[in-house]
Amino acid sequence: MLTISDLSLRVAGRLLIESANLALPAGAKAGLVGRNGTGKTTLFRAITGELSPEKGGVSFPKNTRIGQVAQEAPGTEEALIDIVLAADTERAALLAESETATDPHRIAEIQTRLTDIDAHSAEARAATILAGLGFDQDAQRRPASSFSGGWRMRVALASVLFAQPDLLLLDEPTNYLDLEGTLWLENYLGTYPHTVLLISHDRDLLDTSVNFILHFDQQKLKLYRGGFSQFDRQRREQLMVDQRAREKQEAKRAHMMAFVDRFRAQATKARQAQSRLKALERMEPLADAMSDAPAAISIRSPEKKLSPPIIVLDEVSVGYEPGKPILKKLDLRIDDDDRIALLGQNGNGKSTFAKLVANSLTPETGDIVRASKLKIGFFAQHQLEVLKPALSAYDHVRELMPGAAEAKVRARTAQMGLTTEKMATAAEKLSGGEKARLMMGLAAFGAPQLLILDEPTNHLDIDSREALVHALNDYSGAVILVTHDRHLIEACADRLWLVANGTVEPFDGDIEDYRRQVLGIAPSREKDEAPAEKPQPATSQKEVRREAALRREALAPLRKKIKDCEKRIEKLRAEIEALDGKLAAPDLYSDPDEAAKLAKARTERVHDFARAESDWLDLSAELEAREAEAVG
């Protein structure tokens, strides 16, 4: 149970959190959402004790183990698997002690505890996590120093996941992951056995992996039940209600002000006019929740359409060293209205392909034919470093518009989604999201016919990502996307290309098919693909009915057990939901004993629920096997 009571936090003189309260049930998985800069990471620092609050506090049960990804990625000579295994400090200490212990009783205690924490399967569990994050068996045995910073951050993430802390804090964990790693993490967090608090701007991750949304807005915290889509719907409905209340208040203010203006000079009405003026002073304006909405992003469409195809690749091979191609035998065509998303693990060559298409890499063999007068806009994360730190966004745009009127330069800068204040701020003082907006605007400045975006969402919050979706859908040119954001792919791409095994080929299926492939889930079979029923033997109808009755009778006890399990599962689910409702009530914690009693009851129900589900799966599998045997 994580409890935040009347918490106020101030950083560098700026009040980020004011009198915030929260009661997060044990075992809950909550997504912490809010605009960039509102204080989400600051809240994490308060939870870990790194930052002292101005008022109020954070509390959780004694001996709660808190885990978060290390800020510095490991760069030692240790093998990755050893770094992850060392994250379970209790296991490591017990194993070290077992090497020197001589007291038989202590040796027995050590071995019992090692069994309790499942220490003997630790290496297999660590290897599974590393594999899910993109490290094969050979990579797991390599030293951390042989990997780049982004890959080392994956090792840091693997370490905290392996340690399984009671309270897991994750701050934008997908920023260093590809789509495949993100899909694996979604699946993993969905079954994580303890409490999770997750900062993320990935809508799909927040829909599939959490059961609460904690909204950070106007220095307050509000807890919503369900995933992001449910929160988004509730939030929009509330905004509509608030908007109607503001309109009603403005109408009332206008009516009162009209009375004052009309009658303040009349002696008989002066007192009433003064009374209304005082009422107006007391009437605090309702906050406009949409006043801080991010500016829209605008991407200029090409002025002139080109005849398709705009790019043709014929037997192309490309790499960075002669004779060592990363991608080989590429035979592809890009048309003027294509919307292509590149799939494939990091390291397979997605960025290499993007650079090849953008003409930043020269093919080693084969031919590339580009349409005459083709203009290409290319955005990649590393390009943020080429911004001139001392120049403002306005200055960067001015360099591309020499001689243009100031109003035109400001208008073009505003189209990139930067406010008047931000367009005058030096680039080095802009946030990551603001830099990304600026760099994206500069990449698309010349209204290109092809726009290539390599991980454009890493520094964008959810609203800015949605603004990018709208901008791309309004843009009439071709788009190539490299992103781990599934929502962006589903909303903007209509073709999927898989970069794997040294080549690039169209993927036959949609993003859900790819998710199943990555997670090793068998594809669902459509009705029209269902195998034909096995022909019945030539027996009389009476014999057929008799055999069917005997099968039903033989399987009846098993079916009853399954139904009983289903009833128990539904009952436990209802009890857990009821307990969650009680635990979410702020006034509950005035009685710590009652709160502890309810938390304990919920833990017991969750364990019972897991056992009931396991029994249901076993019984269902047995029923399917016996039915198949009867048919066979």
N, C-alpha and C positions, 0 to 999 in steps of 0.2 A: 504494500500500500504506500503510494507516494502522496504526501499531503503538503500543500502549499497554503500558508495562512497569512493573509494580509501583507503580502510581499511587495516591497517597493525597492527598485534597483536604479541606481544612477551611475552612469559612466561618463567620465570627463565633463561633469556638470550637467549632462543631459539625462532627464528622467525617461527611462525606457519602459519601466514596469511600475504601475501604481496600484497599491492595495489589491493585488491579484490573489485569487483563491482557487484551489484545485484539490479534488480528492480522486485520485486515479486508482481503481481497484487493482489488487494483486493479480498478476497474470494478464492484465489488459495489454493490448497493443495499440498505441495511440500515435497518430501522425500529427506533428506540430507544424501548422501552416500559418502563413502570414507574409506580408510584403517584405522584400529585402530591406534590412536596416531597422526592422521593428524591435529586434532584441531577442531573437530565438536562440542564437548561440550564447548570448549573455545569460539567458535562463539556464542553459546547460552548465555554465560556469558556476552559477549559484547552487545548482543541485549537487555538483561535485565538491563544493566548498572552496573553490578557487576564488570566488568573489563573495565578499561579505555584503549582505543586504543593508539598505538604509533603514528598513523597517520590516518587521515580520520575519518569517523563516520558512525553511524546508525541512520536513521530517519524514523518516521511514523507519521500519522495524530495525531493531538492533541487529548487528552483524550482516546487514544487507550488503551484498557484494555489487558494486557499481562498476560497469565496464564501458569504455568508449575507445574509439580508434585512436591510436597514438598519433600525435601531431607530426612526429618525425618518423619516416619509414625506416625499417631496419636496413642497414647497409654493411653488415658484418660478413665474415667468411663462413658463417654457419649455414648449413643447408636449410632450405625453406621449411621442410618437414620438422626439423629440430627446433626452429624458431617458434612454430605454431605449437608444438608439443610443450615447450617451455612456458607457454601462456597459462597453462593449468598449474599454478604454483604449488597447490596442495599435492597434486600427483608427483610433481618433480621432487618436492621435499620428502615425501614418503619413500619414493624409490631410492633417493640418496641415503636416507636413514636405514633402509632395508639392507644396504650394502655393508653397514658397520654394526648394526644392532646385534647384541648377544643375548639379551634377556628373552627367554622363550615367550613370556607373556606379552612383551612389547612386540616381538616378531609376529605373534598371532594377531595383535591389535592392528598392526600395519597391514598385514595381508587381508584382514577383514575389511578395513577401510578402503583398501585398493579395490576390493571386489565391489563394495558399496558404490564407489564412484565410477565403476566400469572402466578402471584404468587399463585393463588388458586389451580392450578394443580401441584404446585411444589413438594409436597410430592409424588404424583403418578410418576412424572418424575424421582425423586431421587430414588424411589423404583425400577423403571424399569432399571436404570443404574446399581444399586447394584445387581439386579437379573442377568443382563447380565454378570456381572463380577464374578458370582458364589455365591452370598449371597441369601439364601431363606428368607422368611418372618420372621422366628424365628431368624435367624442370624442377620437380619437388626436391631432387637430390643436389641441385646446383646451389652454389653460395648466393646469398642475397645480393652481394656486391656486383654480381654479373647482370643484374636487372636494372632497368631504368626506374626513375622515381615513381612513375605511375604504376608500374608493376609491383614495386615495393609497397605502395599503399594498399594494394590488394592483399599482400602478406599481412600487413597490420590489421586489415579487416578480418582476414581469416583467423588471426590470433584471438581477437576478442570474441568472435563467434564460437570458436572452439572452447574458450574458457567458460562459456555459458553463465555470465553473471546474472544475479537476481534482477538487476535493473540494467538493461542494455540501452545505452544512449548512442544513437547514430545520427551524425550530421552530414547530410547529403552524401550517403555512401555510394551512390551510383555515378558520381562525378568521375571516378577513375575506372568505371566498368564499361564494357561494350554491351550491346543488346543481349548477348548470350549470358553474360554474367549477371545482368539486371534481371533477366527472366529466372535464372537460378535463385537469386537472392529473394525475389518475390515469393517463390515456392518455399524457400527455407524459413523465412520469417513467419510465414503462415502457420508453421508447425513449431515455432520456437516455444519452449516450455515455460518461459518466465516473462516478466514485464518488459515491454519495449516502448521507448519514446524515440520517435523518428522524425528528424527534420528532412523534408523532401519536397520538391516541386514536381515530382513525377506522378501524374494523375493515376496511372495504372498501378504503380506500386502502392499508392495510398488507397486504391480500391480493392486490391487483392490481398494485402498483407496486414491491414489494421482493422480493428473493430470500433475505434473511437477516433474522432478528429478533434484536436485541441487547437482552437482558433485564437491567434494572437492579433488583437485588433484594438487600436486606440488605448494602448497600455494596459489592456485587460486580457484575461484568459477566459474562454468559454468552451465547455466540453460538449461535443455532439456525439451521439451514438451512431455507429455505422461507418461506412467508407466515405471517400471523397465525394462521390456522386450524390449520396444522400445528403451530406453536409452542404454541397453546392446548391441543391434544390431548396433545402431549408433556408439557407442564407439568402437566396434570391427572393424567396417568399417574404422573409423578414424585411429585406430592403424595400420591397413594394409596399409593405405595411408602413414602414418608416417614412417613405416618400409621401404617402397619402397623409400621414400625420403632419409632416412638414408643410404640405400644401394647405391643409386645414388651418394650421397655426398662422401661416402667412396671410391667409384670407381674413382671419380674425384680427391680426395686427393691422392690416390695411383698413378694415372696417372701423376699428377703434381710432386709428390715426385720422381717418376722414372726419369722425365725430369731433375730435380735438380741433382740427383745422377749421371746422365750420363754426364751432360754438365757443372757442376759448375767449373771444372778444365780447361775448354777451354776458352781462352780469348774472342773469338768471341761470345760465348754464356753466358758468366758470368753475363752480365746485365740481360738477360732474366731469368737466373736461380735465381738471387736475387729477381727479380720481383715476381716470382712464390713462393719463400719462404715467402715474405711479404704477398702474397695473402693467403697462407696457415695459417699464423698467424692470419689473419683477419677472416678466415672461422671458426666460432664457431661451434663445433660439435652439431648436433641435439640431444636433450635429448632422451634417451632410455626410453620410457614410461613403458616398461616391466621390467626394471632393478630392481624395488622394488617389483616384484611379489612375493607372499608368496611361501615358499617352499612347495612341495607336501607332503602329509601325506601318510605313508606306514604302513599298518597293516599286519603283517605276517600271512599267512594262515597256518592252522594246517598241521603238517608234516604227520599225519596219520588220514585218514578218519575213522569214527566209523560207525558201522551198525546202521541204524535207527530202532526204535526211540532212541534218546539219553536221553530223560527224559519222564517219564510217571507219571502223577498225578492221584491218585485213591481216590475219596471221601475225599480230603484233606481240612482241615480247619486250619487257621493260624491267629494269632493275637499277641498282646504284653502282654495281661493279661489273665491268665487262666479263661476259661469260657466266654471270651468276644472276640470271633473271629471277625476279620475284613473281612475275606473272608471265604466262606463255600462251601462245596460240589464241589470242583474243580475236574473235570474229563477232563484232557487235555493231549495232546501228542505233543512233540516237536521233529522234525526230524533234521537230520544233515545239511540240506540245507534250513531250514525255514528262512524266513525274516518276522518277526512279529512286528507290531506296536501296542502298547497298547493305546486305546482310553478311555476317561472317565475323569470326572472332578477331580481336585485335591482334595484329601481327600477321594476318593472312594477306594483307595488301590492299585494304580499302582506301587508305590515304594515298598509297602509291598510285592506284587507279585514278583517284581524283586529281592528283598532280599531272598524270599523263593526259587526261582529258583537258585539263586547264592549260596544257602546253608548258607546264613547269618542268616536265621530264621529257627527254627525247627517246623514242623507241629504239631498242637495240636492233630488232629485226622487224620486218613487216612494214605496212604502210598505214598512215592515218590521213584521211581526206576530210578537210573541214570546209564548210560552206564559205564562199567568198563574203567578206565583210562580217564574219561571225564575231560577235563580242561576248566574252565570257567574264562573269563575275565570280570570284573565288574567295570564300571565307573559311578560315581555319583558326583554331584556338591560338596557335603559336603566333598568328599575325597580330594579336593584341600587343605583343612586345615591340612592334614596329611603330606604334603610335609615338608621337613626339611628346615626351612627358610635360614640357612646359607650355605647350600650345593647347588652347581650348578646342572644343568640338567646332566652334565657329571658325577658328583659325584653320583647322584641317580642311573644312569645306571651302573656305576662302581661297586656299591654294589651288583648288580645282575650278574655281570660278573667278579668275582674275578679271578685273574691270567690271564685274557685275555690281549692281546696286546692293546696298547693305540689306534692304528689305528682302531681296530675292535670296541672298545667302542665308539669312535667318529662316526664311520659309523652308529652304531645302534642308537646313539642319533640324528644324522642327519635325519634318517628315520622317526623320530617323527615330522619333519617339523620345526626344530630349526636351525638357522644359526650358523656359527662358533662362532660369537660373543655371541649369546644368550646362547649357550650351556655352556659357561664359566661364565655366570652371576648367582649370587645367586638367589635362588628361590623367596625370598622375594622381589626382585627387578624386577621380570618378570611381564609382563602384565597379565591380566586375561586370554586372549586368549593363550598366551604362556604357562601359567600354565596348561590350559586345554589340550593343545597339549602334554605336558610332561606327565600329569596324564593319558591321554588316551593311550600313548605309553607304560607306565608302566603297565597299566591294561592288555594290549594285549601282553606283553613282551614274555610270554611263548608260543606263537602261539596257543591260545585256540581253541577248537572246537565250543564253544559258547561264543559270545560276547554280553554283556548286557550294553546298554548305556542309562543312565537316564539323560535327558536334556543335551546332549553334546554340544549344539550350543550356549548356553547363552553368552559366551564371545568370540565367533568367528565372524569375519567379513564375508562379503558375499563371498569373494574369498576363505577364509579358509573353509567356509561351503561347497563350491563347491569341494574343495580338499577332504573334508571328504566324500562327496558323492562318488567320484571316488574311494577312498580307500575302502569304504564299498562294493562297487560293484566289486572290484577286489578281495576282501577277500572271500574265498571259504567256510568258516564255517557258522554256524547258527547265526542269529542276532535277538535280542529283543530290540526294540526302545521305549523309553518314551520321547516324544518331542512335543513341540508346533509348530515346524517348518513343515508346510504342504509340502513344497517343498522336504524336506528330506524324509518324509513319502512316497510321490508319487514316488520319484526317487529310493528308496531303499527297500521298503516293498511290499510284495505281499500277505500278510495276515493281516487282522485287527481283533484284539480281543478287545471287549468292557468290561471294568471293571466298573460295576454298580450293584446296589442292592445287594451288598455283595457277588458277584461272578464274574467269568470271563468266557465269552462265545464268540465264533466267531461272528463277525459282518457280516451280510448278505448285502453286498453292498460295494461301494468304498468310497473314502474320500469325494467326492462331495455329495453322498447320506447322509453321516454323517453330512456334513455342513448344508444340507437342514433340517435334523432332529434337529440339535442344534438350528437353527434359526427359526424353526417352519414353514418352507416353504413346501408346499405340493409337494410330489414327482412327477416328470414328468412322464406321461404315455406313454409308448412306443406304436408304431403303432400296434404291435401284441397283446397289451393288451387293445386296444380300444374296447369299447362295441359295440356290433352288432347294426347296424342301425335298428330303429323301422320300422316294416313292414308297407308298405303303404296300406291304405284301398282299397278295391276293387271298384275303381271308374274308369270312362273312362279317357283316356289320355287328352281329351279336358278339362275335369273338373279339372284335376291335374294342367294343364298349366294355367288355369284361376285363380285358387287359388294361385298359385305361383306368377302370375303377380300382383294380388291384394296385396299380402304380400310385394312384392318389392315396389309397389307404396306407401303403407302405411309407409314403413320404409325409403323411399327415402330422406325425409327431414332430418331425423336423421343421415343417412349415409353422407349426404352433410356436416352437421355440423362437423362430425368426420374428414372428408377430409380437411375441412377448418382449423380445429385444427392442423392436421398433417402438413399442409403447413406452418402455423404460427410457429409451433415448429421448423421446419427445418430452416425457415427464421431467427428466434431468435438465433438458435444454430450457424448459419453462422455469424450473427452479433456479437455474443459473442466471437467467435473464431477470427474474424477480430479485435475486440477491444483488445483481449489478445495479438495479434501480435503487435499492436501499443504500448500497455502498456509495452511490453517486450523490446522495443527499448531504449537503454541507452541514446541516445541523446534527447529523449522526455523531460527529466526532466530539461533541460535547460530552458524550458518554464513551470513553475509550474501551471499556469492557465490552459494551455492546458491539462496537466497531470490530474489535478483535474476534468476538464470537461469530459475527457475520462473515468476516474474512476467512476464518477457519472453515466455516460451513461451505463457503464457495469453493475452497481448495478441495474439500472432500467430494463435492458434487462434480468438479472437473475431473478428478481421478476416476470416479464412478462412471462418468460419461465416456472417458477414454476406454475403460474396460468394456463397457457395453458396446461401443462401436467395434472394438476388436472382436468381441464375441459374435456380433452381427456379421462381420466380414467372414469369419471362419465358417459360420453356419451357412451363409449364402454360398460360399465356395463349395462346401460339401453338397448342398442342394444341387448346384449346377453340375457338379461332377456326377452325382447319382442320376440326374435327369439325362445327361449325355450318355451315361452307361446304359440306361434303359432304352434310349433311342437307338444306340449302336447295337 
